[in-house]
Amino acid sequence: QVQLVESGGGLVQAGGSLRLSCALSGSIFRINAMGWYRQAPGKQREMVAIITSGGNTNYAASVKGRFTISRDNAKNTVYLQMNSLKPEDTAVYYCNAAVTLTATLYWGQGTQVTVSS
């Protein structure tokens, strides 16, 4: 089992920055990739950024150049640094962990990010 707890969401003006954190616990050694996803009202959940166990990253086109995913293995934490925020970035942001061995996806409870214009 893997547990994920997100934090760092909030209200920010357009152009501002926020850093989301995802604290991991449990069977962390099994994790193959971590990701941040988001879901806006009335829309499907979408991938924002992914980082693999090897450190490779991938970003949605809409956030590339503005968001950065990173991890601190010593703190068992994954971060999403969000700069130059836009109103369309408003959503609930979820942390995700993928365990290939068991074909399991784990999700956090989500954290609200609201960007005002």
C-alpha positions as CSV (number, residue, x, y, z in Angstrom):
1,Q,0.0,0.0,0.0
2,V,1.0,3.6,-0.7
3,Q,-0.5,6.6,1.0
4,L,-0.3,10.1,-0.5
5,V,-1.1,13.4,1.1
6,E,-1.1,16.6,-1.0
7,S,-0.7,20.1,0.4
8,G,0.1,23.6,-0.9
9,G,-3.0,24.5,-2.8
10,G,-4.7,27.9,-2.4
11,L,-5.9,31.1,-4.1
12,V,-3.4,33.1,-6.1
13,Q,-3.7,35.8,-8.7
14,A,-2.9,35.2,-12.3
15,G,0.9,35.4,-12.9
16,G,1.6,34.1,-9.4
17,S,3.2,30.9,-8.2
18,L,2.4,28.0,-5.9
19,R,4.2,24.9,-4.9
20,L,2.3,21.7,-4.3
21,S,3.7,18.9,-2.2
22,C,2.9,15.3,-2.1
23,A,4.1,13.3,0.9
24,L,4.4,9.6,0.4
25,S,4.3,6.7,2.9
26,G,4.0,2.9,2.8
27,S,5.6,0.7,0.2
28,I,7.4,3.5,-1.5
29,F,10.1,1.2,-3.0
30,R,7.4,-0.3,-5.3
31,I,6.7,3.0,-7.0
32,N,7.7,3.3,-10.7
33,A,6.4,6.7,-11.4
34,M,4.8,9.7,-9.7
35,G,2.5,12.2,-11.3
36,W,0.3,15.3,-10.8
37,Y,-3.1,15.3,-12.4
38,R,-5.9,17.9,-12.2
39,Q,-9.6,18.1,-12.7
40,A,-11.5,21.3,-13.3
41,P,-15.3,21.5,-12.8
42,G,-17.1,19.7,-15.6
43,K,-14.0,18.4,-17.1
44,Q,-12.1,15.1,-17.1
45,R,-9.1,14.5,-15.0
46,E,-5.9,15.2,-17.0
47,M,-2.2,14.6,-16.6
48,V,-0.2,17.6,-15.7
49,A,3.3,16.2,-15.1
50,I,5.0,12.8,-14.5
51,I,8.4,11.9,-13.1
52,T,9.7,8.3,-13.3
53,S,11.8,6.4,-10.9
54,G,14.7,7.2,-13.2
55,G,14.1,10.9,-13.1
56,N,12.6,11.3,-16.5
57,T,9.8,13.9,-16.7
58,N,6.9,14.6,-19.0
59,Y,4.5,17.5,-19.1
60,A,1.2,18.4,-20.6
61,A,1.7,20.9,-23.4
62,S,-0.5,23.5,-21.5
63,V,2.0,23.7,-18.6
64,K,5.3,23.0,-20.2
65,G,7.7,25.8,-19.4
66,R,5.6,27.0,-16.5
67,F,5.4,24.0,-14.2
68,T,8.2,21.8,-12.8
69,I,7.9,18.4,-11.2
70,S,10.6,17.2,-8.8
71,R,11.1,14.9,-5.9
72,D,13.1,14.7,-2.7
73,N,13.9,11.1,-2.0
74,A,15.2,11.8,1.5
75,K,11.8,13.4,2.4
76,N,9.7,11.0,0.3
77,T,8.0,14.0,-1.2
78,V,7.1,15.0,-4.8
79,Y,6.7,18.6,-5.7
80,L,4.9,20.6,-8.4
81,Q,6.3,24.1,-8.8
82,M,3.7,26.2,-10.7
83,N,4.8,29.6,-12.1
84,S,3.0,32.1,-14.3
85,L,-0.3,30.7,-13.2
86,K,-3.4,31.3,-15.4
87,P,-7.1,31.2,-14.5
88,E,-7.4,28.1,-16.7
89,D,-5.1,26.3,-14.2
90,T,-7.8,26.4,-11.7
91,A,-8.6,22.8,-10.6
92,V,-8.3,20.2,-7.9
93,Y,-4.8,18.8,-8.2
94,Y,-4.2,15.2,-7.4
95,C,-1.0,13.3,-6.7
96,N,-0.6,9.9,-8.2
97,A,1.7,6.9,-7.7
98,A,2.0,4.0,-10.1
99,V,3.2,0.6,-9.1
100,T,3.8,-1.5,-12.3
101,L,4.4,-4.8,-10.4
102,T,0.8,-4.8,-9.2
103,A,-0.7,-2.6,-11.9
104,T,-2.0,-0.3,-9.2
105,L,-2.6,3.4,-9.2
106,Y,-2.7,5.3,-5.9
107,W,-4.3,8.7,-5.5
108,G,-4.2,11.5,-2.9
109,Q,-7.2,13.3,-1.7
110,G,-6.6,16.4,-3.9
111,T,-5.8,20.0,-3.2
112,Q,-7.7,23.0,-4.6
113,V,-5.8,25.5,-6.7
114,T,-7.7,28.7,-7.7
115,V,-6.2,31.3,-10.0
116,S,-8.1,34.6,-10.1
117,S,-7.9,36.9,-13.1
